[in-house]
C-alpha cells in the first residue's frame, strides 16, 4: 500500500456526485491542516489584545473578518519550529508532490522538532509500512520534544484544543494506523487509547477506529466501556457496533434486537453493504452524512470484519433488516 493509499484509507476518503457511484472520486478537498495557519493567525491577533468579555472578543473578530482589509497580517515566524511549520503550510498548498516533499525536507533542516514534516513525508514518500512507521515514530518523538512534558500534563482532557498539539496527534494517529496494518495490534490499540485519554472530545474520530479494533480483536469488555463513554453518539459506526457488541454479549436477546432496531433506524442502508446486497466501491467516500448511504459504505468498508468474525451475526442482521430503502 502506497503512502497516498494509506492516507486515503486513514483520513476518510473520496466522494462521488452520482448516487450510483458512491465511492467515485470527486473534486479535491482542501487539506484541513492548511486551515490551521488561519487559526494560528487569529490566535495571535487575539493574544495581542485584552477583552473584558467573550462578546467583546467575538465582536472584534467579526469586525476584522468583515473588513475589506481582512485580518491583519501575522508577524513572521521567529523560532526555528515556527519557521519549519510555515514551510509545512506552504507544502500543503502545493499541488506538486515533488514540491511538497522538498518543502517538508527543508522544514526538517530548519527544525527537527517539526512533527508535521515527518507526517507529510510518511504520506508522500514511504514505500512500505516499515518506512511509514519509522517516519511517524520520528514525528511522534519530534512532537514530544516540541511540546515538552508540561503540555501533556496541563493539556490532558482538551489536547486538540491547543493548536500546537495537533502535529503530534496527527503523527501518533498515523503511527497507530500503520502499526495496525503491520499486525502490531496491541501497540496500535495502546496509541488510540492514549489519544482518547489526552483528548476525550475526540476531534479526530479516534473512538470509531478504536471501537473497530477492539471489536476485531475480541476485547468486548474494553469495547463496552468505550461505548458507554460515548453513549449519545448516533453515527452508524457507533450504533451498529453497539448492536453487534450486544449480540456478542447476549445473543439474539430482546435487548440486542432493540439496539439493532435503533441502528437500522439511524441508517437503513448499512445492511445492504454488510449483507452483500450492494457492492462496495473500491474507493471509500470522501464525505459522509449522518444516516446517508455514504456513511453506510464507510462503515461497511471499515467494520465488516467484525461482523464476519461474529458467528451468526450476519444471519441475525438479515433476519431483522427491512427491505432496501426506497424499494
PyMOL commands that set and color helices and strands:
alter all, ss='L'
color gray80, all
select helices_A, chain A and resi 3-11+32-47+54-66+80-93+97-110+115-125+129-147+149-154+159-161+163-181+185-198+206-217+220-229+236-250+254-266+270-274+293-308+313-320
alter helices_A, ss='H'
color red, helices_A
deselect
rebuild
show_as cartoon
